[in-house]
Amino acid sequence: MKADIDPMTFTTFLIDAHRNTYADRNAVKAPSSRLRSTDYRFGRGDLAYHDTYFGVRDFIGEEIVYLHDLPLWGMNYFGVVLVDDCAEHEVYGFLREALQQDCVDIVPARGPCDYRRDGWAYSNAVDGVLGDFTGAELIYRGDVPVYRCRYHGGWLR
């Protein structure tokens, strides 16, 4: 690990940051940091989280965690709705729900390995460790894949 931070403290902070920003339908957006970006911020003590992304139906974004105002950890992601007849509010509503679930035995960069509800299914596969990882998440409506997001990240030096 790059900095002197307890791994459990960092992991707990990252999970809380995810749950209290995009994954929370009621989270307050931060002021846009770049032209037409959507931003969220979360902080606790010496740690700060900033998520910024572009796009609505298809999107690209980045998360950075800072320790003492210095970049510590980051992740990039790119997601797309795969079918034309699927409304993004349905897909992203279910995605937010999935991202609120507990991540057990998986790098907590996105959501759990699996989550299902009412004909919708979320799956997440990640390789690596929190300091160097790559992954992909999929959402299915029935047996049809309707959303895919690829992501990667790790410690910043």
N, C-alpha and C positions, 0 to 999 in steps of 0.2 A: 504494500500500500504506500502511496506517495506521502501522505501526511500522518502525523501522530493523532489518529482518531480511532477510537474503539470501533471495530467492525460492526458490532451490534448497534451501537449508537448511530452509525451511518446508515445501516440497513433500515432501522426503525424510522429515521428521518426521511429516507427516500420513499418508503411506503406511505408515510403520513403525507408527504408532499404530493404524491400521486393521488391519493384519496381526497385531498382537499383542494385540488385544482381542477384539471380537465374532467376527471372522473366524477366530480361532484356537479350535478346539473345546476346547483345554486351558487357555485363559486363565482366570485367577482373577478372579472377580467382586469388585468393590469393595463396601464396605458401601452399603446403599441410602441414597440422599440424600433421597428423598421416600417417602411411604407407598406401598408395593407397587411401587416402581420397581426395575428391574434396571440396575446401573451397572458401568461399566468405567473404569479410569483407566490412563494411561500417561504417563511423563515422561522427559525427557532435558534436562539442563542447565537453562536458564531457561524451557523450554517444557513445558507440561502439557496433557494431553488428557483430557476427561471426556465420556463417552457415557452418557446415561441414557434409558431407554425404559420404556413401560408396555404390557402386553398380552403375549399368547403367540401365538395364531394370527393375529390382527390387532393391529397395534402402532402406537404413535406415539412419537417420540423426538427427542432433540436432542444434538448434539455441539458442544462448545466447546473451542477451543484458547486457552490463556492464555500470555502472555509476561510474565515478572516478576509473576505473579499477577494480571494485568489481562486481561480478555477481549479477544482479538485477532480471532478468526474463529469463525463458527458455521454450523451447518446444522440444519434441521428436516426430519423425514421421517415419512411415514405409509405403512405397507404392509399389504396384505391378501392372504390366500389366497382365490382366486376360485372354487374348486370344492369342494364338500363331500366328494367321495370322494378327496381328496388329503391325505395325512397331513403335518402340519406338520414333523415330524422329517425327512421326505424332502425337502420344499421347502427348509427352512432348512439342512439339511446340504449340499445342492447350492449354495445361496446362499453359504454360508461358503467353499466351495471356489472359487466364482467370484470372491469378493472377495479371495482370496489371489493372483489372477493379476495380471500386470503391466498397468498402465494406459498404453497407448501412444497418443499423440495425442488424449488426452481429459482433461478436468479430473478430477483424481484424488479426487473427492468420494465416489465409490462404487467400482464395479468397472470392468472393461474394456468396450470396445464390444460384444464378443461372446465367448462361451465356450460350448463344447459338449462333452458327454460322454454316451455310452450312452442316446441318445434324449431327453436333457435339453438345453435351450438357454437361455442367459442373454443378454439384450440390454440395453444401456444407452445412452440418448441424453441428452446434456446440451447446453444452450445457455448461452453466456456464457463467463466467465473465472473463475478461482478467487476473485476478489474480489466477484463478483456473478453467480450462476448459478441455473439451474433445470434439473431433469432428471427422468427416469423410467426405471425398470428393470423388465423383465418376465422371467418364467421360463415356459418352455413345457415340457410333457411331451408329446412327439410334436408334434402341431400345435395342441394345446390350451393356451391361456394359463392358468396355474394360480396365478400370483402377480404382483402389481404393487406397486411402491413409487414414490411421488412425493417429490421432495426439492428444497430450495432453500436458498441461503445466500450467505455472503460475508464481507467484512471488517466488523468492528464498529468504530464510531467513537464 
